[in-house]
Amino acid sequence: MSGRLMRPLTEREKEVLGMLVRGDQNKQIAHALGCTEATVKVHVKNLLNKIGAQNRTQAVTWLFTHVTEILIPPKPEPLPPVVKAGRGSQSGWKHLFLVPTTKRKRQG
């Protein structure tokens, strides 16, 4: 079974996959969708080809292994580094949060 889809599933294929998860037979799926069993078989065949599964059980397994990718979006790009405020030894995060810093005594 492949990981990423080369072509996205159609809405109808998603519906069929949901019914496969419930364990519905082709006849039940056809009745629910208002189409023929032959049409359901075409949808199942297309679905299996797209996800790289060889049977209905593998299709359901595929769904459960990829459901997090469907429900949880990928992590956003990390934020760019923050430019330090101030100059010299006084620069740093403390100034960004308005936390006072102690000044160094000058020697000599």
N, C-alpha and C positions, 0 to 999 in steps of 0.2 A: 504494500500500500504506500502511496506517495504522501509526502507531507503537504506541500503547497499545491493549490489548485492551479492548473494551467488556464482553465476557463472557469469562471464563477458558475455556481449552481443557479438554475432558474428558480423563480418563486415556486413553480409547480414541483420541481425536483426537491426543493426544501420541504414542501408539504408531504411529499411521498416519503422522504427520509424520516420525517417526524412520525408518520404512520408505521414505518418499518420498526422504529424504536418501540412503539406500542405492541408490536408483534402482529399487526394486521396482515391478513392474506390479501392477495391481489383482488379477489372478489369484493372484499370489504373496502379496500381502497377505491376501487372502481365505483362502488355504490356511493361512497362518501364524496367523491369528486364529480360524480355525474358523468362518467366516461366508461368506455369498455375496458375489459380486462386486457385486451391487446394493447390499448393505449397505455395502461399502467405498466405493462411489461416493457414498453419502449422507454418510459420514464425511468424505470428501475435500471434498465440496461445502460442508458445514458449516464445516469447517476453513478453507477458502478465504474464505468469507463473513466469518468472525470476524476474520481477519487482513487482510482487504481485498485479497487476491491474486486474480488472474484465472486463474492456471494453476499447475501443480505446480512449475514452475521458480521462479516468483515466491514460492511458499510456502517453498521451500528457501532462497532468497535472504533472505526475511524472517527465517527462523530464524537464519541466520548473522549478520545485522545486529543481532539482538536477543539473541543468546546471552549476551553480557556482562551484560545486564540480568537474565538468568535465573540465571547463575552467580555474579555479583558483586553482593552486596546494596548498596543505596544507602548513601551516606555517612551516618553518624549525625549527629544535631543537634550543633552545636558546644557545648562546655562553657560554662557561665556564667562571667563574669569572676571572678577570684579576688579576694577582699577583702584589701587590703593589711594586713599586720600592723604593729604598733608605732604610733608617733605622730610627728608632725612630720617632720623631715628624716631620721629613722631608719626610716621606713616603706619598704616595698618588698619585692622578691623576696628580697633577701639574707637577711632574717630567716626566711623560709620554709624556706630551705635551710641555716640555721644557719651562715652565713658571717659572720665578724666584720666589723664596719664600724668605720671610724675616726671618732672624735668630733671635731667642730669645736671649735676653741678659741674661748672667748668673748672678745669685744673689749670693752675699756673697763673 
